[in-house]
Amino acid sequence: MGVLLVLAVGTFTVGTDGFVLNGLLPAIAADLRVTESVAGQLTTVFALTYALASPLIAAFTGGWDRRWLLAGGMALFTAGMAGQALGTSFAVVAGARLLAAVGAAAFQSTAYVLAGALSSDERRGRALATVAGGMSVSMVLGVPIGVLAGTWLGWRAVMWGIGVVAVVVAVLIPIIPEVRMPAVGLRTRLAVLGRRPVVRVLLVTVFGTIAAFTVFVYLPVLVAPVASGAVLSWVLVGSGVGQVVGTTVAGRATDHLGPGRVRALSLAGTAIVLAVLDVAVLSLPGALLLALCSGVFGGMLMVPQQHRLFTVAPDVATVALGLNGSAIYVGGALGSALGGAVLAGAGPAWVGPAAAVASLTALALCVTRALPTTFLRSARTATPPVR
């Protein structure tokens, strides 16, 4: 349990950086003298870098002791935090976020791999949920505290604070036992993308994450008429509490009901919540309820996704999990870009519907998984033999 706790604290730290930026978006945009839609692309930079770096790091460090990856990742992440705190232009801050993303990729993908590899089949869902819980808790505690601290002390102080926590995590890494995984080259990793079941799971991750990030990155802008400053922190708390509840429920539900039912419920619920976003943000209670429900349904997705990858690709599970981490951040990059484009072009009223379409696309990929095989089998049964 101690190992999982260290990994969870690490994902908490990475998650706080990834999410707190959204709550600080207006302040960052004003400080760097750019629009909020442009400032939102800092999330796109982070996400795209993570998506590309994760499989490359895994391929070229395959035989390393996993502790070196965790420690090295946190070192780079800390340097990225310092660069953001010191940056005086959008370009400099974007470059620092790129560095932080490389560090996050090294740490977070390794953390999920260790959680899955060190647990039994019966407890794998709960182990993954524990590590993923660090990300969820970052929304409950890290993001609201960061937003409040940013209001009082400035957004740069928040970046320094996250860097300090990252150093603490690095100090705790030696309590993790030495773990080495079989080395897998880049060609082999890319070959995994040739497996249709794996690709389908990854596409569900991409579209599910697009739905979440299309809205969440710009949530401060969407709820600005009814929630700003300290009140915005409570909206973010609601989203974070929902994430924790969703992730916790997903761990046990996946172990007992299977990943298929859990992820279908997650995506259907997300689509419904996002479809009514425009109505929900007309009042503070509606915004709070929206944040809570979207957090619950969104938090339920990744645990069954990871569990599913262990099922469809047991011989290359660590590779598949790494690719899933990249898929999360590809979805994050596309979602933040889509949200910014919709916000700047069509206006805030269309952000929710655009996100709901992405969630429904992911749901369609889930529920139609067996339809082609079933259809072909039925067709063969119904067609009379040729004599």
N, C-alpha and C positions, 0 to 999 in steps of 0.2 A: 504493500500500500504506500510505503514511503517513496518508492520510485514513481508511482503514478502521481503522487502529490507534487513532486518536483516538476514532472512533465506538465501537470495541470497549471502550476504557477507560471511556467514558461509560456504556455499558450495564453494564459491570462494577460501576460505582459505584451505579447505580440498582438493579441486581440484588442487591448486597450489602445495601442497605437493605431491599429487599423480602423477602429470605430470612433475614437475620440475626435479625430480630424473632422468628422461630419458635424459634430456638435459645435466645433470651433470655426466652421466654414465662413460665417460672416466676418469674424474678426481677422482670420487669415487673409481673406480676400481684400479687406480694407487695408491691412498692413502691407501686403505685397502689391497693392494698387492694381488688382485685376477683378473681373466680375466673379460672382459666386459660381457660375457655371464653369468658368475657367479654373477656378480654385478646386472645384470638384474633380478635375482631371488629375490632381495629385493622387487620388485614389486609383485612377486608371493606370498611372505610371507604376505605382506600387504593385497593383494586381498583375499587370502584364509582365513585369520583371520577375515576380514570384513564379508565375506560370512557366516562364522559360527557364528560370534558374533551377527549379526543383528537379526536373529529370536530368539535367546536366550535372548537377552536384551529386545526385545519387549514382550516376553512371561512372563518374571519375573518382569517386571515393568509396566504391563498393566494398573493398576489403578493410576499410578503416574500422577501428574501434568506434562504436557509435557515440561514445562520450566526447571524442574529439570533434565530431560534427556538431554536437549540441553546444559545446563550449565555443568553438569557432563561430558558429552561427550567432550566439549571443554577443560575441565580441564585435562582429560586423554590425549587428543590430544596434548596439550601444553607440558605435561610431556614427551610424546614421541618425540616431536621435540627437547627438551633439551637433551634427551638421544642420539639421532642421532648426534647432534652437538658435544657431548662429547665423543662418542664412538670411540675407537681406533682399533677395530677389526671388522671383518665381523659379527661375532656372536653377539657382543654387539649392533651393529647398527641394525641387524636383529631383536633382541629382542625389541629395542626401536620402530622399525616400527610396530611390533606386538602390542605394547601398543597404539601407535598412531592410528592403525587400529580399535581397540576396541572403542576408543573415536570417531573416524570418523563414525563408524557404529551407535553409539548412537545418534549422531547429525544429520547425513544426512538422515537416514531413517525417523526420526521424522520430519525433515523439509519438506520432500515430503508429508508425511501424513497430516501435518497441512495445506500445500498449497492446497491439494485436498479437505480436510474436511471443510475448511473455505471459500471455493468459491462456487458459484452457478454452476449448470450444464452448463449454457451457457458460463461461463467464466473460467471453470476449465482448459481447455487447455492452456489459457493464463497465469493462475496462476502457473501451473506446469512449463510452459516455463520460467516464471520469475525466479523461484527458480533454475531451471536447467541452466538458463542463467549465474548464478554465476559460475558454473563449466566451462562454455564456455569462459567467460571473463577471467578466470584464465589462459587459454591458450593464450589469446590475450595479457594480461598485466603481470600476475603473472609469467608465465613460461619464456617468453623472458627476463623480468627484472631479474628474478632469475638466468638465465643462464649468463647474463652479469655480475651480481653481483658475481656469482661464479667464473667467469673468473678473475675479479679484486680482489675480497676479499677472495675467497675460498668457497667451497661448504658448509662448516660448518657454515659460516656466513649467508648463505641463510636459513639454518634450524633455526637459532636464529631469523631471520627476520619473518619467517612464524609463529613462536611461539608468537612473539609480536602481530601480527595481530589477532591470536586466542584469546589472552587476551582481545583485544578490542571488539571482538565479544561477549565474555562472559559478558563484562560490559554492552552491549546493550540488552542482553536477557530480562531483567526485563520490557522492554516496551511492550513485548508480553503479551496479556491477558492470564489469567489462562485457560487452556484447558485440559479436562480429556476425555479420550476415554474409551469405554467399555473394561474391562479386558478380554483377550482371552488367555487361557492356551496353553502350548506347544503342547499338544495332538491335540487340535482343530486346531492349526496352521499347524501342520503336516498333518492333515486330509484334509486341503485345497489342498495339493499336490495330493490328490486322484481325483480331478476334472480335467477332460481331457482338457477343454478349458483353464484353468489356466496353466496347465503344458505346453500346446502348446505355449502359450504366453511367458512363462518363457524360453522355449527352444530357441525361436526366440531371446530373449535377450542374452542368453548364446552364441549362435553362432555368433550373430551380434557383440558382444563384443570381442569374440575371434578374429574375423577378424580385428578389430581396434587395439587391443593390440599386435597382432602378429607383426605388422609393427611399430606402434608408439613407443613402448618401445625401439626399436633398430633403430629408424629413424636417430639419429646422426651417427651411424655406416654406414647405407645405403647411406646417402648423403655425407659422409665424403670426397669423391674425389672432390666434387664441393662446399661444404658448411661446414665450421668449425668456431669455435670461434664466433665472432660477426655476421658473415654471417648466421650461424646456427640459431641464434636468429630470423632472418627475416623469415627463413623457418618455424619456430615454430609460429611466428606471423601469417603467412599465414594460417596455420592449425587452429589457434585460431579464426581468423577472420571468416574463413569458419564455424567453430562450432557455433559462435554467429549467423551468418546469417541462418544457418540450423535450429538451435533451435528456432529462432524468427519466421521464415517462418512456421515451423512445428506447432507452437502454433495456429496460425490463420488458417492454412490449415486443421489441425485436426478438429477444430470447424466447418469448412465449408464443407470439403470434406469427413470427416470421417477418422478414423485411418488406415483403410485397405489400401487405396490408398497411403497414405503418407509413411507408413513403407515399402510398396513394392517399391516405388520410391527410398527410402533411400538405401535399400539393393541392388537393381539392380545397382544403380549408384556406390555404394561402390565396388561391384564386378568388374565393368568395370574399375574403376580407379586403383584398386590394381593389376588387370591383366596386366596393362601396366607400372607398377612401374619400372621395369628394364630399360625400354626405357626412362622414365621420369627423372630418376636420373643421366642420362648421361650429363646433363647440368644444370646450376643454374636456368634458367627460367623454365625448365621442372620440377625441384624439387619444385620450388615455386608454380607452377600450380598444381602439384600433391598434395601438402600440402593443398592448398586452396580447391580444389574439394573434397578431402577425408574428410576435415573438414565439408564442407556443407552437404554432404550426410550422414556422420556419425552423425552429430548434429541433423539430422531430425528423428532419430530412437526412442529415449526414450520417447518423449512426446506422440506419438500415442500408444506406448506400455503401458504407465501408464494409458492413457485414456481407452484403451481396457480392462485393468483389472477392472476398475470401471464398465465397461459394463458387463463383463462375470461373475463377482463376486461382485455384489453390496452389498450383505449382509456381506461380509468379505473383503471389499475393502482395509481397512487399513492393514489387514494381507497380502493380495495379493501384495500390494505395498512394504511391507517389504521384502517379498520373492523375488520380482523383484530386489530390491537393492542387495540382496544376489546373485541373478543370474548374475547381472552386474559384481560383483567381482569374482564369479566363472569363468565367461568368461575371466575376466582380468587375473586371475591366469593361466588359461589354455592357453590363448593367449601369455602371456609373457614366459611361459614354452615352448610352441610350437615354438615361434620365436627364443628362445635361442637354442633349439635343432636343428632347421633347419639351423640356422646361423653357429653353430659349426660343424654340420654334412655335410649338402649338400652345404652350402655356401650362400652368400647374394642373389644370383640370384633366389633362390627358395622361399624366404620369401614372396614376393608379391603373387605368385601363390598359396601358401599354405593359405594365408589370403583370397584370392578371393574365394577359395573353401568353406571356412567357411561361407562367406557372401552368396554364392549361396545356401548353405544348409539352412540357415535361411530364405532365400526367398522362397525356396521350401516348408518349413513349413507354410509360410503365404498363398501362392497361392493354396495349396492343402487342406486347412482347410475344405472346403465344399465338396470336391470331393467324399469322401466315402458316404456321405448321398445322394448326387446327383446320384451317380452310383447305389446305392441300390434302390432309388426311380424309376430310369429308368428301372432297371432290373425287378422290380415288375410290371411296366406298360407293358413291352414288353412280359412278360411270360403269355401265355394264361391260363385261369383257368382250373383246372383239373375237368373233369366231371365224 
